């Protein structure tokens, strides 16, 4: 009953699709759809969240494999991971096994972990991300600016992309001083060699602000909500 949904990512230069984030939805037999915040905490408390992480990664690998077989246009897909994943170094090998089993290039996958997890499980996350990078997978730090930003720690973690938190963006966009601060953050993160993507974009005003401060890509309801994988394929992968 756990289904793969994809939220497309867009270039802020020309609004073209450049990738997607994999999200999970629990589609119950009675027709109700549950969102992650309604069941992830339960899985975390019962120790089953890593099983869901691996399951969703495999669903993405299967989706990409079908796309290759059907000759579709493909984009990199980011898959969320829980901090529990970092507690067992063997999990990097398990991810690699899934890729090899489905014959998927690691460069088509990105592992996304929250900034909070990176700060509080710094050493484990650093080792895990180093393993992913060694296997040619992209890595991403989610929710940057949500409240735990420690740049001197972040720069030591092997990541490719920093995702600016939606709340952080909304707060900064309230006035000119905040916009200036946001611009400096974007410039700093980019100067450190990271790609920057803003998430949770819901208005045209936010789009214009993020373009003005130098952000290159975005995702959010203004562009598209998360949609079933099949719908994503019809909209964005088929010529």
HUNORTA-V284232 format. One record per backbone hydrogen bond with DSSP energy under -1.0 kcal/mol. CO is the residue of the C=O (numbers start at 1). NH is the residue of the N-H. E is the energy in kcal/mol with one decimal. If there is no record, write none. Layout:
co->CO nh->NH e->E
co->CO nh->NH e->E
//
This chain:
co->1 nh->27 e->-2.7
co->3 nh->25 e->-1.8
co->4 nh->229 e->-2.0
co->5 nh->23 e->-3.1
co->6 nh->227 e->-2.5
co->7 nh->21 e->-2.2
co->9 nh->18 e->-2.6
co->9 nh->19 e->-1.0
co->10 nh->218 e->-2.5
co->11 nh->15 e->-1.7
co->16 nh->11 e->-2.9
co->19 nh->9 e->-2.8
co->20 nh->78 e->-2.9
co->21 nh->7 e->-2.4
co->23 nh->5 e->-3.0
co->25 nh->3 e->-3.3
co->26 nh->34 e->-2.7
co->28 nh->31 e->-1.9
co->32 nh->28 e->-2.7
co->34 nh->26 e->-2.3
co->35 nh->38 e->-2.6
co->36 nh->39 e->-1.5
co->36 nh->40 e->-3.3
co->39 nh->43 e->-1.9
co->40 nh->44 e->-2.6
co->41 nh->45 e->-2.1
co->42 nh->46 e->-1.6
co->43 nh->48 e->-2.2
co->43 nh->49 e->-1.1
co->48 nh->52 e->-1.4
co->49 nh->53 e->-2.3
co->50 nh->54 e->-2.6
co->51 nh->55 e->-2.1
co->52 nh->56 e->-2.8
co->53 nh->57 e->-2.1
co->54 nh->58 e->-2.2
co->55 nh->59 e->-2.1
co->56 nh->60 e->-2.1
co->57 nh->61 e->-2.2
co->58 nh->62 e->-2.6
co->59 nh->63 e->-2.1
co->60 nh->64 e->-2.6
co->61 nh->65 e->-2.3
co->62 nh->66 e->-2.4
co->63 nh->67 e->-1.9
co->64 nh->68 e->-2.3
co->65 nh->69 e->-2.4
co->66 nh->70 e->-2.1
co->67 nh->72 e->-2.8
co->76 nh->20 e->-1.6
co->77 nh->110 e->-2.0
co->78 nh->22 e->-3.6
co->79 nh->112 e->-2.7
co->82 nh->85 e->-1.4
co->83 nh->86 e->-1.2
co->84 nh->87 e->-1.3
co->85 nh->88 e->-1.2
co->88 nh->91 e->-2.1
co->90 nh->94 e->-1.8
co->91 nh->95 e->-2.2
co->92 nh->96 e->-1.9
co->93 nh->97 e->-2.3
co->94 nh->98 e->-1.7
co->95 nh->99 e->-1.9
co->96 nh->100 e->-2.4
co->97 nh->101 e->-2.5
co->98 nh->102 e->-1.8
co->99 nh->104 e->-2.3
co->105 nh->108 e->-1.9
co->106 nh->109 e->-1.8
co->108 nh->77 e->-2.7
co->109 nh->138 e->-2.2
co->110 nh->79 e->-3.5
co->111 nh->140 e->-2.8
co->112 nh->81 e->-2.6
co->113 nh->142 e->-3.0
co->114 nh->118 e->-1.9
co->115 nh->119 e->-2.2
co->116 nh->120 e->-2.4
co->117 nh->121 e->-2.1
co->121 nh->125 e->-2.9
co->122 nh->126 e->-2.6
co->123 nh->127 e->-1.9
co->124 nh->128 e->-2.6
co->125 nh->129 e->-3.0
co->126 nh->130 e->-1.8
co->127 nh->131 e->-1.8
co->128 nh->132 e->-2.2
co->129 nh->133 e->-2.8
co->130 nh->134 e->-2.1
co->131 nh->135 e->-1.4
co->132 nh->137 e->-2.4
co->133 nh->136 e->-1.8
co->138 nh->111 e->-2.5
co->139 nh->160 e->-2.3
co->139 nh->161 e->-1.8
co->140 nh->113 e->-2.3
co->141 nh->163 e->-3.0
co->142 nh->115 e->-2.4
co->143 nh->146 e->-1.9
co->144 nh->165 e->-3.0
co->150 nh->153 e->-1.7
co->150 nh->154 e->-2.3
co->151 nh->155 e->-2.4
co->153 nh->156 e->-1.4
co->154 nh->157 e->-1.6
co->157 nh->159 e->-1.5
co->160 nh->195 e->-2.7
co->161 nh->141 e->-2.7
co->162 nh->197 e->-2.2
co->163 nh->144 e->-2.7
co->164 nh->199 e->-1.8
co->165 nh->169 e->-2.2
co->166 nh->170 e->-2.5
co->167 nh->171 e->-2.4
co->168 nh->172 e->-2.2
co->169 nh->173 e->-2.1
co->171 nh->174 e->-1.2
co->175 nh->179 e->-2.2
co->176 nh->180 e->-2.5
co->177 nh->181 e->-2.3
co->178 nh->182 e->-2.6
co->179 nh->183 e->-2.4
co->180 nh->184 e->-2.1
co->181 nh->185 e->-2.2
co->182 nh->186 e->-2.6
co->183 nh->187 e->-2.6
co->184 nh->188 e->-2.4
co->185 nh->189 e->-2.7
co->186 nh->190 e->-2.5
co->187 nh->191 e->-2.3
co->188 nh->192 e->-1.2
co->189 nh->194 e->-1.7
co->190 nh->193 e->-1.7
co->195 nh->162 e->-2.9
co->197 nh->164 e->-2.6
co->198 nh->219 e->-1.8
co->201 nh->222 e->-2.5
co->203 nh->207 e->-1.7
co->204 nh->208 e->-2.5
co->205 nh->209 e->-2.3
co->206 nh->210 e->-2.6
co->207 nh->211 e->-2.1
co->208 nh->212 e->-2.1
co->209 nh->213 e->-2.0
co->210 nh->215 e->-2.3
co->216 nh->12 e->-3.1
co->217 nh->198 e->-2.2
co->218 nh->10 e->-3.2
co->219 nh->201 e->-2.1
co->220 nh->223 e->-1.2
co->220 nh->224 e->-2.8
co->227 nh->6 e->-3.3
co->228 nh->232 e->-2.3
co->229 nh->233 e->-2.2
co->230 nh->234 e->-2.0
co->231 nh->235 e->-2.5
co->232 nh->236 e->-2.7
co->233 nh->237 e->-1.6
co->233 nh->238 e->-1.1
co->237 nh->73 e->-1.8
//
